[in-house]
Amino acid sequence: MNISFSPEAEVDFAGMIGYLAERNPMAAAELGRRIFSALDKLASKDFDGPEQTLKTGDVVRSWPVPPIRIYYLRRADALWVVRLYHQAQPPIVR
């Protein structure tokens, strides 16, 4: 199954990894590896996270990769990453 990112998720990923890389490049690389490892497992359909409703009203699933939470949708041909969100930020779910 393919993994696709929404434009917002691309910005989220670039921002958080870029911010961390300026301060600790090794930690940024490790976080990126952990995020993509979780996405690969989610794409394999072996498991799913709980459903949550974003403040936009969209119903998505979520999966933690501390300190990040992945918000995603499962489509027929792809795992669609809606947002990647740092858990220290104000919530984006209801």
PDB file with one MODEL, atoms N, CA, C and O in Angstrom:
MODEL        1
ATOM      1  N   MET A   1       0.847  -1.177   0.000  1.00  0.00           N
ATOM      2  CA  MET A   1       0.000   0.000   0.000  1.00  0.00           C
ATOM      3  C   MET A   1       0.889   1.237   0.000  1.00  0.00           C
ATOM      4  O   MET A   1       1.871   1.312   0.739  1.00  0.00           O
ATOM      5  N   ASN A   2       0.536   2.190  -0.829  1.00  0.00           N
ATOM      6  CA  ASN A   2       1.270   3.459  -0.897  1.00  0.00           C
ATOM      7  C   ASN A   2       0.982   4.320   0.324  1.00  0.00           C
ATOM      8  O   ASN A   2      -0.068   4.191   0.954  1.00  0.00           O
ATOM      9  N   ILE A   3       1.905   5.184   0.646  1.00  0.00           N
ATOM     10  CA  ILE A   3       1.726   6.174   1.705  1.00  0.00           C
ATOM     11  C   ILE A   3       1.767   7.539   1.041  1.00  0.00           C
ATOM     12  O   ILE A   3       2.738   7.882   0.365  1.00  0.00           O
ATOM     13  N   SER A   4       0.700   8.324   1.239  1.00  0.00           N
ATOM     14  CA  SER A   4       0.613   9.667   0.657  1.00  0.00           C
ATOM     15  C   SER A   4       0.405  10.678   1.771  1.00  0.00           C
ATOM     16  O   SER A   4      -0.190  10.371   2.804  1.00  0.00           O
ATOM     17  N   PHE A   5       0.903  11.885   1.550  1.00  0.00           N
ATOM     18  CA  PHE A   5       0.804  12.954   2.540  1.00  0.00           C
ATOM     19  C   PHE A   5      -0.055  14.087   2.000  1.00  0.00           C
ATOM     20  O   PHE A   5       0.072  14.479   0.840  1.00  0.00           O
ATOM     21  N   SER A   6      -0.931  14.608   2.852  1.00  0.00           N
ATOM     22  CA  SER A   6      -1.651  15.829   2.495  1.00  0.00           C
ATOM     23  C   SER A   6      -0.640  16.973   2.475  1.00  0.00           C
ATOM     24  O   SER A   6       0.433  16.850   3.065  1.00  0.00           O
ATOM     25  N   PRO A   7      -0.959  18.076   1.812  1.00  0.00           N
ATOM     26  CA  PRO A   7      -0.048  19.227   1.857  1.00  0.00           C
ATOM     27  C   PRO A   7       0.239  19.681   3.295  1.00  0.00           C
ATOM     28  O   PRO A   7       1.362  20.073   3.613  1.00  0.00           O
ATOM     29  N   GLU A   8      -0.778  19.626   4.155  1.00  0.00           N
ATOM     30  CA  GLU A   8      -0.587  20.025   5.558  1.00  0.00           C
ATOM     31  C   GLU A   8       0.387  19.086   6.264  1.00  0.00           C
ATOM     32  O   GLU A   8       1.235  19.531   7.037  1.00  0.00           O
ATOM     33  N   ALA A   9       0.265  17.784   5.997  1.00  0.00           N
ATOM     34  CA  ALA A   9       1.160  16.815   6.631  1.00  0.00           C
ATOM     35  C   ALA A   9       2.600  16.997   6.148  1.00  0.00           C
ATOM     36  O   ALA A   9       3.543  16.824   6.920  1.00  0.00           O
ATOM     37  N   GLU A  10       2.766  17.345   4.875  1.00  0.00           N
ATOM     38  CA  GLU A  10       4.119  17.610   4.362  1.00  0.00           C
ATOM     39  C   GLU A  10       4.748  18.792   5.091  1.00  0.00           C
ATOM     40  O   GLU A  10       5.921  18.752   5.461  1.00  0.00           O
ATOM     41  N   VAL A  11       3.954  19.847   5.294  1.00  0.00           N
ATOM     42  CA  VAL A  11       4.445  21.029   6.018  1.00  0.00           C
ATOM     43  C   VAL A  11       4.737  20.662   7.470  1.00  0.00           C
ATOM     44  O   VAL A  11       5.757  21.072   8.023  1.00  0.00           O
ATOM     45  N   ASP A  12       3.837  19.884   8.090  1.00  0.00           N
ATOM     46  CA  ASP A  12       4.049  19.449   9.473  1.00  0.00           C
ATOM     47  C   ASP A  12       5.381  18.716   9.608  1.00  0.00           C
ATOM     48  O   ASP A  12       6.186  19.026  10.486  1.00  0.00           O
ATOM     49  N   PHE A  13       5.604  17.738   8.725  1.00  0.00           N
ATOM     50  CA  PHE A  13       6.814  16.917   8.800  1.00  0.00           C
ATOM     51  C   PHE A  13       8.068  17.761   8.589  1.00  0.00           C
ATOM     52  O   PHE A  13       9.019  17.678   9.366  1.00  0.00           O
ATOM     53  N   ALA A  14       8.063  18.562   7.546  1.00  0.00           N
ATOM     54  CA  ALA A  14       9.235  19.402   7.251  1.00  0.00           C
ATOM     55  C   ALA A  14       9.525  20.354   8.404  1.00  0.00           C
ATOM     56  O   ALA A  14      10.684  20.558   8.765  1.00  0.00           O
ATOM     57  N   GLY A  15       8.482  20.936   8.981  1.00  0.00           N
ATOM     58  CA  GLY A  15       8.662  21.880  10.081  1.00  0.00           C
ATOM     59  C   GLY A  15       9.235  21.234  11.324  1.00  0.00           C
ATOM     60  O   GLY A  15      10.179  21.752  11.920  1.00  0.00           O
ATOM     61  N   MET A  16       8.664  20.095  11.723  1.00  0.00           N
ATOM     62  CA  MET A  16       9.133  19.479  12.970  1.00  0.00           C
ATOM     63  C   MET A  16      10.522  18.865  12.809  1.00  0.00           C
ATOM     64  O   MET A  16      11.355  18.979  13.709  1.00  0.00           O
ATOM     65  N   ILE A  17      10.779  18.220  11.682  1.00  0.00           N
ATOM     66  CA  ILE A  17      12.100  17.628  11.479  1.00  0.00           C
ATOM     67  C   ILE A  17      13.147  18.729  11.280  1.00  0.00           C
ATOM     68  O   ILE A  17      14.263  18.622  11.788  1.00  0.00           O
ATOM     69  N   GLY A  18      12.792  19.776  10.548  1.00  0.00           N
ATOM     70  CA  GLY A  18      13.713  20.897  10.353  1.00  0.00           C
ATOM     71  C   GLY A  18      14.063  21.580  11.657  1.00  0.00           C
ATOM     72  O   GLY A  18      15.229  21.884  11.911  1.00  0.00           O
ATOM     73  N   TYR A  19      13.056  21.822  12.489  1.00  0.00           N
ATOM     74  CA  TYR A  19      13.270  22.455  13.793  1.00  0.00           C
ATOM     75  C   TYR A  19      14.199  21.600  14.651  1.00  0.00           C
ATOM     76  O   TYR A  19      15.154  22.101  15.245  1.00  0.00           O
ATOM     77  N   LEU A  20      13.903  20.311  14.706  1.00  0.00           N
ATOM     78  CA  LEU A  20      14.707  19.417  15.532  1.00  0.00           C
ATOM     79  C   LEU A  20      16.121  19.254  14.968  1.00  0.00           C
ATOM     80  O   LEU A  20      17.086  19.180  15.729  1.00  0.00           O
ATOM     81  N   ALA A  21      16.247  19.199  13.652  1.00  0.00           N
ATOM     82  CA  ALA A  21      17.562  19.014  13.020  1.00  0.00           C
ATOM     83  C   ALA A  21      18.512  20.168  13.318  1.00  0.00           C
ATOM     84  O   ALA A  21      19.722  19.967  13.419  1.00  0.00           O
ATOM     85  N   GLU A  22      17.969  21.379  13.459  1.00  0.00           N
ATOM     86  CA  GLU A  22      18.810  22.528  13.807  1.00  0.00           C
ATOM     87  C   GLU A  22      19.406  22.382  15.198  1.00  0.00           C
ATOM     88  O   GLU A  22      20.486  22.904  15.474  1.00  0.00           O
ATOM     89  N   ARG A  23      18.710  21.680  16.065  1.00  0.00           N
ATOM     90  CA  ARG A  23      19.129  21.556  17.449  1.00  0.00           C
ATOM     91  C   ARG A  23      19.833  20.230  17.741  1.00  0.00           C
ATOM     92  O   ARG A  23      20.774  20.168  18.532  1.00  0.00           O
ATOM     93  N   ASN A  24      19.353  19.170  17.080  1.00  0.00           N
ATOM     94  CA  ASN A  24      19.898  17.844  17.340  1.00  0.00           C
ATOM     95  C   ASN A  24      19.671  16.965  16.107  1.00  0.00           C
ATOM     96  O   ASN A  24      18.655  16.275  16.022  1.00  0.00           O
ATOM     97  N   PRO A  25      20.598  16.984  15.161  1.00  0.00           N
ATOM     98  CA  PRO A  25      20.418  16.231  13.912  1.00  0.00           C
ATOM     99  C   PRO A  25      20.184  14.735  14.111  1.00  0.00           C
ATOM    100  O   PRO A  25      19.414  14.122  13.372  1.00  0.00           O
ATOM    101  N   MET A  26      20.841  14.150  15.102  1.00  0.00           N
ATOM    102  CA  MET A  26      20.649  12.713  15.336  1.00  0.00           C
ATOM    103  C   MET A  26      19.238  12.422  15.816  1.00  0.00           C
ATOM    104  O   MET A  26      18.633  11.433  15.403  1.00  0.00           O
ATOM    105  N   ALA A  27      18.706  13.275  16.686  1.00  0.00           N
ATOM    106  CA  ALA A  27      17.338  13.087  17.168  1.00  0.00           C
ATOM    107  C   ALA A  27      16.337  13.274  16.033  1.00  0.00           C
ATOM    108  O   ALA A  27      15.333  12.565  15.972  1.00  0.00           O
ATOM    109  N   ALA A  28      16.599  14.216  15.138  1.00  0.00           N
ATOM    110  CA  ALA A  28      15.714  14.437  13.991  1.00  0.00           C
ATOM    111  C   ALA A  28      15.691  13.211  13.088  1.00  0.00           C
ATOM    112  O   ALA A  28      14.627  12.790  12.634  1.00  0.00           O
ATOM    113  N   ALA A  29      16.856  12.641  12.829  1.00  0.00           N
ATOM    114  CA  ALA A  29      16.930  11.440  11.991  1.00  0.00           C
ATOM    115  C   ALA A  29      16.195  10.275  12.643  1.00  0.00           C
ATOM    116  O   ALA A  29      15.493   9.524  11.967  1.00  0.00           O
ATOM    117  N   GLU A  30      16.355  10.124  13.947  1.00  0.00           N
ATOM    118  CA  GLU A  30      15.683   9.040  14.670  1.00  0.00           C
ATOM    119  C   GLU A  30      14.169   9.226  14.658  1.00  0.00           C
ATOM    120  O   GLU A  30      13.432   8.264  14.443  1.00  0.00           O
ATOM    121  N   LEU A  31      13.698  10.445  14.883  1.00  0.00           N
ATOM    122  CA  LEU A  31      12.260  10.699  14.853  1.00  0.00           C
ATOM    123  C   LEU A  31      11.700  10.418  13.460  1.00  0.00           C
ATOM    124  O   LEU A  31      10.646   9.796  13.332  1.00  0.00           O
ATOM    125  N   GLY A  32      12.384  10.862  12.433  1.00  0.00           N
ATOM    126  CA  GLY A  32      11.945  10.578  11.068  1.00  0.00           C
ATOM    127  C   GLY A  32      11.870   9.087  10.804  1.00  0.00           C
ATOM    128  O   GLY A  32      10.919   8.613  10.183  1.00  0.00           O
ATOM    129  N   ARG A  33      12.866   8.342  11.271  1.00  0.00           N
ATOM    130  CA  ARG A  33      12.867   6.884  11.109  1.00  0.00           C
ATOM    131  C   ARG A  33      11.684   6.247  11.832  1.00  0.00           C
ATOM    132  O   ARG A  33      11.026   5.358  11.292  1.00  0.00           O
ATOM    133  N   ARG A  34      11.414   6.706  13.058  1.00  0.00           N
ATOM    134  CA  ARG A  34      10.300   6.151  13.839  1.00  0.00           C
ATOM    135  C   ARG A  34       8.952   6.462  13.193  1.00  0.00           C
ATOM    136  O   ARG A  34       8.060   5.614  13.182  1.00  0.00           O
ATOM    137  N   ILE A  35       8.799   7.668  12.656  1.00  0.00           N
ATOM    138  CA  ILE A  35       7.547   8.037  11.982  1.00  0.00           C
ATOM    139  C   ILE A  35       7.332   7.144  10.765  1.00  0.00           C
ATOM    140  O   ILE A  35       6.243   6.600  10.586  1.00  0.00           O
ATOM    141  N   PHE A  36       8.359   6.987   9.925  1.00  0.00           N
ATOM    142  CA  PHE A  36       8.189   6.173   8.717  1.00  0.00           C
ATOM    143  C   PHE A  36       8.047   4.691   9.040  1.00  0.00           C
ATOM    144  O   PHE A  36       7.377   3.967   8.304  1.00  0.00           O
ATOM    145  N   SER A  37       8.656   4.231  10.110  1.00  0.00           N
ATOM    146  CA  SER A  37       8.466   2.846  10.542  1.00  0.00           C
ATOM    147  C   SER A  37       7.006   2.612  10.930  1.00  0.00           C
ATOM    148  O   SER A  37       6.412   1.604  10.549  1.00  0.00           O
ATOM    149  N   ALA A  38       6.431   3.547  11.691  1.00  0.00           N
ATOM    150  CA  ALA A  38       5.020   3.429  12.073  1.00  0.00           C
ATOM    151  C   ALA A  38       4.121   3.493  10.845  1.00  0.00           C
ATOM    152  O   ALA A  38       3.160   2.729  10.745  1.00  0.00           O
ATOM    153  N   LEU A  39       4.417   4.388   9.912  1.00  0.00           N
ATOM    154  CA  LEU A  39       3.607   4.492   8.696  1.00  0.00           C
ATOM    155  C   LEU A  39       3.674   3.203   7.881  1.00  0.00           C
ATOM    156  O   LEU A  39       2.659   2.764   7.340  1.00  0.00           O
ATOM    157  N   ASP A  40       4.847   2.597   7.787  1.00  0.00           N
ATOM    158  CA  ASP A  40       4.972   1.320   7.068  1.00  0.00           C
ATOM    159  C   ASP A  40       4.108   0.244   7.718  1.00  0.00           C
ATOM    160  O   ASP A  40       3.448  -0.529   7.024  1.00  0.00           O
ATOM    161  N   LYS A  41       4.112   0.193   9.049  1.00  0.00           N
ATOM    162  CA  LYS A  41       3.294  -0.798   9.755  1.00  0.00           C
ATOM    163  C   LYS A  41       1.810  -0.520   9.551  1.00  0.00           C
ATOM    164  O   LYS A  41       1.029  -1.444   9.327  1.00  0.00           O
ATOM    165  N   LEU A  42       1.422   0.747   9.627  1.00  0.00           N
ATOM    166  CA  LEU A  42       0.019   1.095   9.393  1.00  0.00           C
ATOM    167  C   LEU A  42      -0.392   0.757   7.962  1.00  0.00           C
ATOM    168  O   LEU A  42      -1.501   0.273   7.736  1.00  0.00           O
ATOM    169  N   ALA A  43       0.479   1.004   7.009  1.00  0.00           N
ATOM    170  CA  ALA A  43       0.171   0.724   5.603  1.00  0.00           C
ATOM    171  C   ALA A  43       0.040  -0.769   5.341  1.00  0.00           C
ATOM    172  O   ALA A  43      -0.643  -1.173   4.400  1.00  0.00           O
ATOM    173  N   SER A  44       0.685  -1.592   6.160  1.00  0.00           N
ATOM    174  CA  SER A  44       0.599  -3.040   5.973  1.00  0.00           C
ATOM    175  C   SER A  44      -0.746  -3.594   6.439  1.00  0.00           C
ATOM    176  O   SER A  44      -1.028  -4.778   6.257  1.00  0.00           O
ATOM    177  N   LYS A  45      -1.567  -2.747   7.035  1.00  0.00           N
ATOM    178  CA  LYS A  45      -2.914  -3.097   7.507  1.00  0.00           C
ATOM    179  C   LYS A  45      -2.904  -4.091   8.666  1.00  0.00           C
ATOM    180  O   LYS A  45      -3.918  -4.737   8.932  1.00  0.00           O
ATOM    181  N   ASP A  46      -1.780  -4.219   9.351  1.00  0.00           N
ATOM    182  CA  ASP A  46      -1.721  -5.140  10.479  1.00  0.00           C
ATOM    183  C   ASP A  46      -2.483  -4.619  11.696  1.00  0.00           C
ATOM    184  O   ASP A  46      -2.936  -5.400  12.533  1.00  0.00           O
ATOM    185  N   PHE A  47      -2.621  -3.303  11.790  1.00  0.00           N
ATOM    186  CA  PHE A  47      -3.338  -2.715  12.915  1.00  0.00           C
ATOM    187  C   PHE A  47      -3.796  -1.320  12.549  1.00  0.00           C
ATOM    188  O   PHE A  47      -3.344  -0.742  11.561  1.00  0.00           O
ATOM    189  N   ASP A  48      -4.698  -0.784  13.356  1.00  0.00           N
ATOM    190  CA  ASP A  48      -5.208   0.573  13.167  1.00  0.00           C
ATOM    191  C   ASP A  48      -5.281   1.270  14.512  1.00  0.00           C
ATOM    192  O   ASP A  48      -5.450   0.634  15.552  1.00  0.00           O
ATOM    193  N   GLY A  49      -5.151   2.585  14.473  1.00  0.00           N
ATOM    194  CA  GLY A  49      -5.332   3.382  15.672  1.00  0.00           C
ATOM    195  C   GLY A  49      -6.803   3.711  15.866  1.00  0.00           C
ATOM    196  O   GLY A  49      -7.625   3.401  15.004  1.00  0.00           O
ATOM    197  N   PRO A  50      -7.144   4.333  16.985  1.00  0.00           N
ATOM    198  CA  PRO A  50      -8.537   4.680  17.257  1.00  0.00           C
ATOM    199  C   PRO A  50      -9.026   5.809  16.356  1.00  0.00           C
ATOM    200  O   PRO A  50      -8.245   6.635  15.883  1.00  0.00           O
ATOM    201  N   GLU A  51     -10.340   5.822  16.132  1.00  0.00           N
ATOM    202  CA  GLU A  51     -10.935   6.931  15.380  1.00  0.00           C
ATOM    203  C   GLU A  51     -10.996   8.166  16.257  1.00  0.00           C
ATOM    204  O   GLU A  51     -11.246   8.084  17.459  1.00  0.00           O
ATOM    205  N   GLN A  52     -10.763   9.319  15.630  1.00  0.00           N
ATOM    206  CA  GLN A  52     -10.879  10.604  16.304  1.00  0.00           C
ATOM    207  C   GLN A  52     -11.470  11.599  15.321  1.00  0.00           C
ATOM    208  O   GLN A  52     -11.333  11.447  14.107  1.00  0.00           O
ATOM    209  N   THR A  53     -12.124  12.614  15.855  1.00  0.00           N
ATOM    210  CA  THR A  53     -12.696  13.659  15.018  1.00  0.00           C
ATOM    211  C   THR A  53     -11.859  14.918  15.166  1.00  0.00           C
ATOM    212  O   THR A  53     -11.705  15.455  16.263  1.00  0.00           O
ATOM    213  N   LEU A  54     -11.318  15.380  14.040  1.00  0.00           N
ATOM    214  CA  LEU A  54     -10.559  16.631  14.049  1.00  0.00           C
ATOM    215  C   LEU A  54     -11.509  17.803  14.243  1.00  0.00           C
ATOM    216  O   LEU A  54     -12.712  17.673  14.019  1.00  0.00           O
ATOM    217  N   LYS A  55     -10.983  18.929  14.651  1.00  0.00           N
ATOM    218  CA  LYS A  55     -11.815  20.124  14.816  1.00  0.00           C
ATOM    219  C   LYS A  55     -12.445  20.557  13.500  1.00  0.00           C
ATOM    220  O   LYS A  55     -13.436  21.288  13.501  1.00  0.00           O
ATOM    221  N   THR A  56     -11.882  20.115  12.377  1.00  0.00           N
ATOM    222  CA  THR A  56     -12.461  20.411  11.060  1.00  0.00           C
ATOM    223  C   THR A  56     -13.709  19.582  10.800  1.00  0.00           C
ATOM    224  O   THR A  56     -14.448  19.850   9.852  1.00  0.00           O
ATOM    225  N   GLY A  57     -13.950  18.569  11.643  1.00  0.00           N
ATOM    226  CA  GLY A  57     -15.076  17.669  11.461  1.00  0.00           C
ATOM    227  C   GLY A  57     -14.698  16.368  10.780  1.00  0.00           C
ATOM    228  O   GLY A  57     -15.502  15.436  10.741  1.00  0.00           O
ATOM    229  N   ASP A  58     -13.491  16.287  10.242  1.00  0.00           N
ATOM    230  CA  ASP A  58     -13.034  15.062   9.580  1.00  0.00           C
ATOM    231  C   ASP A  58     -12.817  13.955  10.609  1.00  0.00           C
ATOM    232  O   ASP A  58     -12.218  14.180  11.660  1.00  0.00           O
ATOM    233  N   VAL A  59     -13.310  12.759  10.294  1.00  0.00           N
ATOM    234  CA  VAL A  59     -13.083  11.598  11.147  1.00  0.00           C
ATOM    235  C   VAL A  59     -11.875  10.855  10.588  1.00  0.00           C
ATOM    236  O   VAL A  59     -11.872  10.433   9.432  1.00  0.00           O
ATOM    237  N   VAL A  60     -10.866  10.702  11.412  1.00  0.00           N
ATOM    238  CA  VAL A  60      -9.603  10.082  11.008  1.00  0.00           C
ATOM    239  C   VAL A  60      -9.208   9.048  12.057  1.00  0.00           C
ATOM    240  O   VAL A  60      -9.881   8.902  13.078  1.00  0.00           O
ATOM    241  N   ARG A  61      -8.144   8.352  11.807  1.00  0.00           N
ATOM    242  CA  ARG A  61      -7.539   7.483  12.811  1.00  0.00           C
ATOM    243  C   ARG A  61      -6.236   8.133  13.260  1.00  0.00           C
ATOM    244  O   ARG A  61      -5.666   8.962  12.550  1.00  0.00           O
ATOM    245  N   SER A  62      -5.773   7.749  14.440  1.00  0.00           N
ATOM    246  CA  SER A  62      -4.525   8.333  14.932  1.00  0.00           C
ATOM    247  C   SER A  62      -3.624   7.244  15.482  1.00  0.00           C
ATOM    248  O   SER A  62      -4.073   6.181  15.911  1.00  0.00           O
ATOM    249  N   TRP A  63      -2.330   7.553  15.452  1.00  0.00           N
ATOM    250  CA  TRP A  63      -1.336   6.624  16.001  1.00  0.00           C
ATOM    251  C   TRP A  63      -0.213   7.451  16.629  1.00  0.00           C
ATOM    252  O   TRP A  63       0.292   8.385  16.007  1.00  0.00           O
ATOM    253  N   PRO A  64       0.179   7.105  17.869  1.00  0.00           N
ATOM    254  CA  PRO A  64       1.241   7.873  18.524  1.00  0.00           C
ATOM    255  C   PRO A  64       2.638   7.408  18.128  1.00  0.00           C
ATOM    256  O   PRO A  64       2.913   6.212  18.034  1.00  0.00           O
ATOM    257  N   VAL A  65       3.496   8.369  17.904  1.00  0.00           N
ATOM    258  CA  VAL A  65       4.940   8.165  17.779  1.00  0.00           C
ATOM    259  C   VAL A  65       5.530   9.285  18.635  1.00  0.00           C
ATOM    260  O   VAL A  65       5.979  10.307  18.115  1.00  0.00           O
ATOM    261  N   PRO A  66       5.525   9.077  19.978  1.00  0.00           N
ATOM    262  CA  PRO A  66       5.880  10.176  20.873  1.00  0.00           C
ATOM    263  C   PRO A  66       7.148  10.907  20.456  1.00  0.00           C
ATOM    264  O   PRO A  66       8.162  10.283  20.142  1.00  0.00           O
ATOM    265  N   PRO A  67       7.083  12.223  20.456  1.00  0.00           N
ATOM    266  CA  PRO A  67       6.020  13.126  20.891  1.00  0.00           C
ATOM    267  C   PRO A  67       5.054  13.531  19.774  1.00  0.00           C
ATOM    268  O   PRO A  67       4.365  14.544  19.890  1.00  0.00           O
ATOM    269  N   ILE A  68       4.999  12.750  18.699  1.00  0.00           N
ATOM    270  CA  ILE A  68       4.170  13.074  17.537  1.00  0.00           C
ATOM    271  C   ILE A  68       2.946  12.172  17.510  1.00  0.00           C
ATOM    272  O   ILE A  68       3.001  11.029  17.964  1.00  0.00           O
ATOM    273  N   ARG A  69       1.859  12.676  16.988  1.00  0.00           N
ATOM    274  CA  ARG A  69       0.685  11.852  16.717  1.00  0.00           C
ATOM    275  C   ARG A  69       0.414  11.944  15.227  1.00  0.00           C
ATOM    276  O   ARG A  69       0.340  13.034  14.659  1.00  0.00           O
ATOM    277  N   ILE A  70       0.266  10.784  14.602  1.00  0.00           N
ATOM    278  CA  ILE A  70      -0.044  10.689  13.179  1.00  0.00           C
ATOM    279  C   ILE A  70      -1.556  10.602  13.036  1.00  0.00           C
ATOM    280  O   ILE A  70      -2.186   9.743  13.652  1.00  0.00           O
ATOM    281  N   TYR A  71      -2.144  11.476  12.236  1.00  0.00           N
ATOM    282  CA  TYR A  71      -3.571  11.414  11.902  1.00  0.00           C
ATOM    283  C   TYR A  71      -3.665  10.972  10.450  1.00  0.00           C
ATOM    284  O   TYR A  71      -3.046  11.574   9.573  1.00  0.00           O
ATOM    285  N   TYR A  72      -4.439   9.917  10.193  1.00  0.00           N
ATOM    286  CA  TYR A  72      -4.443   9.329   8.856  1.00  0.00           C
ATOM    287  C   TYR A  72      -5.810   8.754   8.490  1.00  0.00           C
ATOM    288  O   TYR A  72      -6.676   8.553   9.342  1.00  0.00           O
ATOM    289  N   LEU A  73      -5.968   8.501   7.202  1.00  0.00           N
ATOM    290  CA  LEU A  73      -7.133   7.812   6.651  1.00  0.00           C
ATOM    291  C   LEU A  73      -6.630   6.623   5.856  1.00  0.00           C
ATOM    292  O   LEU A  73      -5.578   6.687   5.220  1.00  0.00           O
ATOM    293  N   ARG A  74      -7.374   5.560   5.897  1.00  0.00           N
ATOM    294  CA  ARG A  74      -7.048   4.398   5.084  1.00  0.00           C
ATOM    295  C   ARG A  74      -7.933   4.452   3.846  1.00  0.00           C
ATOM    296  O   ARG A  74      -9.160   4.430   3.947  1.00  0.00           O
ATOM    297  N   ARG A  75      -7.307   4.522   2.687  1.00  0.00           N
ATOM    298  CA  ARG A  75      -8.026   4.509   1.414  1.00  0.00           C
ATOM    299  C   ARG A  75      -7.759   3.177   0.727  1.00  0.00           C
ATOM    300  O   ARG A  75      -6.897   2.411   1.158  1.00  0.00           O
ATOM    301  N   ALA A  76      -8.497   2.904  -0.336  1.00  0.00           N
ATOM    302  CA  ALA A  76      -8.354   1.617  -1.026  1.00  0.00           C
ATOM    303  C   ALA A  76      -6.927   1.372  -1.494  1.00  0.00           C
ATOM    304  O   ALA A  76      -6.434   0.246  -1.416  1.00  0.00           O
ATOM    305  N   ASP A  77      -6.264   2.405  -1.977  1.00  0.00           N
ATOM    306  CA  ASP A  77      -4.943   2.232  -2.575  1.00  0.00           C
ATOM    307  C   ASP A  77      -3.810   2.913  -1.810  1.00  0.00           C
ATOM    308  O   ASP A  77      -2.652   2.825  -2.217  1.00  0.00           O
ATOM    309  N   ALA A  78      -4.131   3.589  -0.708  1.00  0.00           N
ATOM    310  CA  ALA A  78      -3.077   4.335  -0.015  1.00  0.00           C
ATOM    311  C   ALA A  78      -3.451   4.617   1.437  1.00  0.00           C
ATOM    312  O   ALA A  78      -4.623   4.692   1.805  1.00  0.00           O
ATOM    313  N   LEU A  79      -2.416   4.767   2.233  1.00  0.00           N
ATOM    314  CA  LEU A  79      -2.569   5.314   3.572  1.00  0.00           C
ATOM    315  C   LEU A  79      -2.368   6.814   3.405  1.00  0.00           C
ATOM    316  O   LEU A  79      -1.287   7.249   3.008  1.00  0.00           O
ATOM    317  N   TRP A  80      -3.386   7.606   3.700  1.00  0.00           N
ATOM    318  CA  TRP A  80      -3.367   9.049   3.491  1.00  0.00           C
ATOM    319  C   TRP A  80      -3.062   9.716   4.823  1.00  0.00           C
ATOM    320  O   TRP A  80      -3.887   9.687   5.736  1.00  0.00           O
ATOM    321  N   VAL A  81      -1.884  10.316   4.941  1.00  0.00           N
ATOM    322  CA  VAL A  81      -1.485  11.005   6.165  1.00  0.00           C
ATOM    323  C   VAL A  81      -2.079  12.406   6.111  1.00  0.00           C
ATOM    324  O   VAL A  81      -1.719  13.214   5.255  1.00  0.00           O
ATOM    325  N   VAL A  82      -2.993  12.684   7.038  1.00  0.00           N
ATOM    326  CA  VAL A  82      -3.709  13.958   7.068  1.00  0.00           C
ATOM    327  C   VAL A  82      -2.890  15.022   7.786  1.00  0.00           C
ATOM    328  O   VAL A  82      -2.738  16.138   7.289  1.00  0.00           O
ATOM    329  N   ARG A  83      -2.362  14.673   8.954  1.00  0.00           N
ATOM    330  CA  ARG A  83      -1.549  15.605   9.751  1.00  0.00           C
ATOM    331  C   ARG A  83      -0.527  14.814  10.547  1.00  0.00           C
ATOM    332  O   ARG A  83      -0.740  13.643  10.861  1.00  0.00           O
ATOM    333  N   LEU A  84       0.570  15.451  10.866  1.00  0.00           N
ATOM    334  CA  LEU A  84       1.553  14.978  11.837  1.00  0.00           C
ATOM    335  C   LEU A  84       1.618  16.088  12.872  1.00  0.00           C
ATOM    336  O   LEU A  84       1.941  17.229  12.542  1.00  0.00           O
ATOM    337  N   TYR A  85       1.316  15.763  14.112  1.00  0.00           N
ATOM    338  CA  TYR A  85       1.103  16.818  15.083  1.00  0.00           C
ATOM    339  C   TYR A  85       1.892  16.566  16.358  1.00  0.00           C
ATOM    340  O   TYR A  85       1.819  15.481  16.934  1.00  0.00           O
ATOM    341  N   HIS A  86       2.644  17.564  16.799  1.00  0.00           N
ATOM    342  CA  HIS A  86       3.397  17.457  18.047  1.00  0.00           C
ATOM    343  C   HIS A  86       2.418  17.538  19.209  1.00  0.00           C
ATOM    344  O   HIS A  86       1.588  18.446  19.265  1.00  0.00           O
ATOM    345  N   GLN A  87       2.513  16.593  20.131  1.00  0.00           N
ATOM    346  CA  GLN A  87       1.541  16.494  21.216  1.00  0.00           C
ATOM    347  C   GLN A  87       1.623  17.627  22.228  1.00  0.00           C
ATOM    348  O   GLN A  87       0.728  17.759  23.063  1.00  0.00           O
ATOM    349  N   ALA A  88       2.671  18.452  22.182  1.00  0.00           N
ATOM    350  CA  ALA A  88       2.769  19.604  23.080  1.00  0.00           C
ATOM    351  C   ALA A  88       1.954  20.788  22.566  1.00  0.00           C
ATOM    352  O   ALA A  88       1.719  21.746  23.303  1.00  0.00           O
ATOM    353  N   GLN A  89       1.524  20.726  21.305  1.00  0.00           N
ATOM    354  CA  GLN A  89       0.721  21.809  20.734  1.00  0.00           C
ATOM    355  C   GLN A  89      -0.730  21.677  21.196  1.00  0.00           C
ATOM    356  O   GLN A  89      -1.144  20.611  21.651  1.00  0.00           O
ATOM    357  N   PRO A  90      -1.502  22.764  21.079  1.00  0.00           N
ATOM    358  CA  PRO A  90      -2.926  22.661  21.405  1.00  0.00           C
ATOM    359  C   PRO A  90      -3.580  21.583  20.539  1.00  0.00           C
ATOM    360  O   PRO A  90      -3.220  21.426  19.372  1.00  0.00           O
ATOM    361  N   PRO A  91      -4.538  20.839  21.100  1.00  0.00           N
ATOM    362  CA  PRO A  91      -5.153  19.736  20.364  1.00  0.00           C
ATOM    363  C   PRO A  91      -5.844  20.184  19.073  1.00  0.00           C
ATOM    364  O   PRO A  91      -6.362  21.296  18.975  1.00  0.00           O
ATOM    365  N   ILE A  92      -5.832  19.277  18.082  1.00  0.00           N
ATOM    366  CA  ILE A  92      -6.568  19.525  16.841  1.00  0.00           C
ATOM    367  C   ILE A  92      -7.770  18.593  16.744  1.00  0.00           C
ATOM    368  O   ILE A  92      -8.453  18.549  15.720  1.00  0.00           O
ATOM    369  N   VAL A  93      -8.025  17.840  17.834  1.00  0.00           N
ATOM    370  CA  VAL A  93      -9.186  16.955  17.865  1.00  0.00           C
ATOM    371  C   VAL A  93     -10.216  17.504  18.833  1.00  0.00           C
ATOM    372  O   VAL A  93      -9.909  18.288  19.731  1.00  0.00           O
ATOM    373  N   ARG A  94     -11.441  17.070  18.622  1.00  0.00           N
ATOM    374  CA  ARG A  94     -12.531  17.499  19.512  1.00  0.00           C
ATOM    375  C   ARG A  94     -12.510  16.717  20.788  1.00  0.00           C
ATOM    376  O   ARG A  94     -13.350  16.936  21.661  1.00  0.00           O
TER     377      ARG A  94
ENDMDL
END
